[in-house]
Amino acid sequence: MIVFLFFSFMLVSRKLVKVKDVLRKYEAASGKVINFLKSGIMFSSNTKKNV
Protein backbone atom coordinates (compact mmCIF):
# COMPACT_ATOMS: atom_id res chain seq x y z
CA MET A 1 0.00 0.00 0.00
CA ILE A 2 2.78 2.44 0.88
CA VAL A 3 4.56 1.71 -2.40
CA PHE A 4 1.34 2.40 -4.32
CA LEU A 5 0.83 5.71 -2.50
CA PHE A 6 4.42 6.74 -3.15
CA PHE A 7 4.12 5.81 -6.84
CA SER A 8 0.86 7.76 -7.13
CA PHE A 9 2.45 10.74 -5.41
CA MET A 10 5.37 10.66 -7.84
CA LEU A 11 3.05 10.62 -10.87
CA VAL A 12 1.00 13.52 -9.54
CA SER A 13 4.17 15.45 -8.69
CA ARG A 14 5.47 15.10 -12.27
CA LYS A 15 2.19 16.40 -13.66
CA LEU A 16 2.20 19.35 -11.28
CA VAL A 17 5.75 20.22 -12.30
CA LYS A 18 4.64 20.25 -15.95
CA VAL A 19 1.71 22.55 -15.16
CA LYS A 20 3.98 24.87 -13.22
CA ASP A 21 6.46 24.91 -16.12
CA VAL A 22 3.68 26.02 -18.48
CA LEU A 23 2.70 28.77 -16.07
CA ARG A 24 6.32 29.93 -15.79
CA LYS A 25 6.48 30.15 -19.60
CA TYR A 26 3.31 32.26 -19.49
CA GLU A 27 4.98 34.56 -16.97
CA ALA A 28 8.04 34.94 -19.19
CA ALA A 29 5.98 35.64 -22.30
CA SER A 30 3.50 38.03 -20.69
CA GLY A 31 5.74 39.82 -18.23
CA LYS A 32 3.20 39.07 -15.50
CA VAL A 33 3.95 37.16 -12.30
CA ILE A 34 1.67 34.48 -10.84
CA ASN A 35 1.31 34.51 -7.07
CA PHE A 36 1.04 30.78 -6.33
CA LEU A 37 0.07 31.48 -2.71
CA LYS A 38 -3.11 33.15 -3.95
CA SER A 39 -3.74 30.85 -6.92
CA GLY A 40 -5.67 27.66 -7.39
CA ILE A 41 -6.45 25.31 -10.21
CA MET A 42 -9.58 23.34 -10.93
CA PHE A 43 -10.35 20.85 -13.67
CA SER A 44 -13.71 19.95 -15.12
CA SER A 45 -15.12 16.54 -14.28
CA ASN A 46 -14.93 15.97 -18.04
CA THR A 47 -11.12 16.30 -18.03
CA LYS A 48 -9.44 13.04 -18.88
CA LYS A 49 -7.32 11.60 -16.09
CA ASN A 50 -4.30 11.18 -18.34
CA VAL A 51 -4.07 14.93 -19.05
Secondary structure, DSSP 8 states (H G I E B T S, - for coil): -HHHHHHHHHHHHHHHHHHHHHHHHHHHHHS----TTS------TTS-TT-
